Amino acid sequence: MKADSFGIGDMSLYQNDFVGLDAIIKKQLPYAIVFGLVLSNSVLDTVTDGPNQLYLHHYRQLNYSSI
């Protein structure tokens, strides 16, 4: 599967936000590689007050197919 968006972030700016990560890991791995996949508009149209079952299923399928 191809990514619809891609980026690299300097995570050293957020070191205090990552609870549970060892300080050595934070220091040795200061960047994150991220990618995004587009969710179906028809699924997103069903979301009103928060995620629903259809959205959850679609979201999980995208995550499983991107591994």
FIDRENMAR-883388 format. One record per residue (C-alpha): residue in one letter; x, y, z. Coordinates in Angstrom, 1 decimal, decimal comma, m for minus. Layout:
BEGIN
<type:A | X:X | Y:Y | Z:Z>
...
***
This chain:
BEGIN
<type:M | X:0,0 | Y:0,0 | Z:0,0>
<type:K | X:1,3 | Y:3,5 | Z:m0,8>
<type:A | X:1,2 | Y:6,3 | Z:1,6>
<type:D | X:m1,0 | Y:9,4 | Z:0,8>
<type:S | X:1,2 | Y:11,6 | Z:2,9>
<type:F | X:4,7 | Y:11,3 | Z:4,4>
<type:G | X:6,8 | Y:13,3 | Z:6,8>
<type:I | X:9,6 | Y:13,3 | Z:9,3>
<type:G | X:9,3 | Y:15,0 | Z:12,6>
<type:D | X:11,8 | Y:16,3 | Z:15,2>
<type:M | X:10,6 | Y:14,5 | Z:18,3>
<type:S | X:13,2 | Y:16,1 | Z:20,6>
<type:L | X:10,7 | Y:19,0 | Z:20,8>
<type:Y | X:8,2 | Y:16,7 | Z:22,6>
<type:Q | X:10,4 | Y:14,7 | Z:24,9>
<type:N | X:8,3 | Y:15,5 | Z:28,0>
<type:D | X:5,2 | Y:14,1 | Z:26,2>
<type:F | X:6,5 | Y:10,6 | Z:25,8>
<type:V | X:5,9 | Y:8,9 | Z:29,1>
<type:G | X:7,4 | Y:5,4 | Z:29,4>
<type:L | X:10,2 | Y:5,9 | Z:26,8>
<type:D | X:13,7 | Y:5,5 | Z:28,2>
<type:A | X:15,8 | Y:8,7 | Z:28,1>
<type:I | X:18,4 | Y:6,9 | Z:26,1>
<type:I | X:15,9 | Y:6,0 | Z:23,4>
<type:K | X:14,7 | Y:9,6 | Z:23,2>
<type:K | X:18,2 | Y:10,8 | Z:22,8>
<type:Q | X:19,3 | Y:8,2 | Z:20,3>
<type:L | X:16,1 | Y:8,4 | Z:18,2>
<type:P | X:15,1 | Y:12,0 | Z:18,0>
<type:Y | X:13,1 | Y:11,8 | Z:14,8>
<type:A | X:9,9 | Y:10,0 | Z:13,8>
<type:I | X:8,9 | Y:8,9 | Z:10,3>
<type:V | X:5,2 | Y:9,2 | Z:9,8>
<type:F | X:2,8 | Y:8,4 | Z:7,0>
<type:G | X:m0,9 | Y:8,9 | Z:6,4>
<type:L | X:m3,6 | Y:7,0 | Z:4,6>
<type:V | X:m6,8 | Y:8,6 | Z:3,3>
<type:L | X:m9,9 | Y:7,4 | Z:5,0>
<type:S | X:m13,0 | Y:6,9 | Z:2,9>
<type:N | X:m15,2 | Y:10,0 | Z:2,6>
<type:S | X:m18,3 | Y:7,9 | Z:2,8>
<type:V | X:m17,1 | Y:6,4 | Z:6,1>
<type:L | X:m16,1 | Y:9,8 | Z:7,5>
<type:D | X:m19,6 | Y:11,2 | Z:6,6>
<type:T | X:m21,1 | Y:8,8 | Z:9,1>
<type:V | X:m19,0 | Y:10,2 | Z:12,0>
<type:T | X:m21,0 | Y:12,8 | Z:13,9>
<type:D | X:m20,2 | Y:12,9 | Z:17,6>
<type:G | X:m17,1 | Y:10,7 | Z:17,5>
<type:P | X:m15,9 | Y:7,5 | Z:16,1>
<type:N | X:m18,5 | Y:4,8 | Z:15,4>
<type:Q | X:m18,3 | Y:1,1 | Z:14,5>
<type:L | X:m18,0 | Y:1,6 | Z:10,8>
<type:Y | X:m15,2 | Y:4,2 | Z:11,2>
<type:L | X:m13,4 | Y:1,8 | Z:13,7>
<type:H | X:m13,6 | Y:m1,1 | Z:11,2>
<type:H | X:m12,3 | Y:1,1 | Z:8,3>
<type:Y | X:m9,6 | Y:2,5 | Z:10,5>
<type:R | X:m8,4 | Y:m0,9 | Z:11,6>
<type:Q | X:m8,5 | Y:m2,3 | Z:8,1>
<type:L | X:m6,2 | Y:0,5 | Z:6,9>
<type:N | X:m3,8 | Y:m0,1 | Z:9,7>
<type:Y | X:m3,7 | Y:m3,9 | Z:9,2>
<type:S | X:m3,2 | Y:m3,5 | Z:5,4>
<type:S | X:m0,3 | Y:m1,0 | Z:5,9>
<type:I | X:1,8 | Y:m3,4 | Z:7,9>
***
